[in-house]
Each structure stands twice: as C-alpha cells, then as structure tokens.
Amino acid sequence: MQRFTFICAAAAASLALVACGDKPQELKATGVKQDRAAYTGVGKSQYANGGWTVGDKNSWEQQLKARAQYGQNEYQRVAAPK
C-alpha cells in the first residue's frame, strides 16, 4: 500500500512540475510592422479595393461604411419577396 501511495505522489508531483514548464508566447521579430494605421494600406496589392486612396483616412472610413451597408447588411442584399 505504501508503494502505491508513493507512486501516486510521484505522479502528482511530476504533473505539477510539467504544468510549470509552460514557455512564454511572445511575438517574434518576423519583419511584420504592427504600428501602422489600417488606412495606410499595404502598398499596391491585387486584393485592395479600388474605391479608396492609400493613406486617406476619410476614404478608408467611407469604404468601411459602404461595405457594412451594402455588403454585410442582409436587408439590403436580399431582394424583397414578391
């Protein structure tokens, strides 16, 4: 019975030590800049919408409003039933 208690205690201790071995998760230097505003854009890209000017905050906000109104609003997208 003492052997079983010792094995259980050793297993519990090893599990406790394993839980303390978590490594910190940090953002590594990958060359990606995180400090720019979204409206500054990514330069020339085939995925950029043509309705906004790169670096213009007002045109960026207008494009977001238009996309929210016409692209994501189901009441506007779905035709009224006849």
Protein Blocks (a to p, Z undefined) as FASTA:
>chain_A
ZZmmmmmmmmmmmmmmmmmmpccdddddehpafkbcfklonbjafkbcfkbcehiaklmm
mmmmmmmmmmmmmklmpccdZZ
